[in-house]
Amino acid sequence: MSLAFDIELDTCGLNCPLPILKAKKSLTTMSSGQVLKVMATDPGAMRDFQAFAKQTGNELLAQETEGDRFLIWMRRR
């Protein structure tokens, strides 16, 4: 899958809660409607980003696994 995105964030090698914290920081610099693509290797990333989207109101567009990486697309609210 290849969704269009405005900013790409590589959090590979970082463990919870750093991928979420870095994503939150990136989202605050973005305009409403822009898309953030996050790459992560933390096994809990998919679950963590689902919860993060529910808590913050940002839209979780898609998640997929690519080898040992997890790819997450979020739209800024």
N, C-alpha and C positions, 0 to 999 in steps of 0.2 A: 504494500500500500504506500502511496506517496501523496500525502496531503500537502497543500501549500502552507507555508508558515512564514512568519515575519522575523522571528528570532529563534536561533537554535542554541540550546544549553546542554553542554556535555558534563554530566555528573558521574561518569563512569569511574569506578574505584571508590566512590564516597558511599558511606552507610548512613542510614536513617539517624537523625532527621535532616542531614545536610542537603540531599536532593530537593526536599520540600522547601527548606529555607532558601536555597538558591533560586528555586522556581518562584517563590513568593517575591523575592527581591526583584527578579526580572520582570514579573508581571506588573509591579508597581511603576516601572519605567515605561510601560506600554500603553497605547491608547485602547479605548474600548473597542472590541471587535477584532483586535489583532490576535494572531495565533502564535503560541509558544510551542516549540517541539523540544522535548526533554529526552535525552539519552541517559539511561541509568543501568547499573549492574546490580544494584541492591535488590535481593530477592523479594523484599516487601514493597518495592516501588509501585507496582500495579495497584495493590490494595491501598497503599498510602495516598496515592493520587486520587483514587476514587473518593476517599474520605475527605481529602483536601478540597476537592471540587464541591462536595455537598456543603462543607463548612463555609466556604468563601463565596459561593455563587458563581464561580468561574465554570465555564462549560467544558466538560471532558469530552472531546470530540472522538478520540480513538486511542486504543492501546494495542500494541503488538509486540511479539517477541522476535528478535532477529539474532540468531545464534545465542550468545550469552548476554545480549543487551536487551533492554526493555525500552520501547519507544512510546512516548506519550505525547499527545497533542491536546493542548488546552486553549480555549478562546477566552480572552480577557473580558470580564463582564463590563 
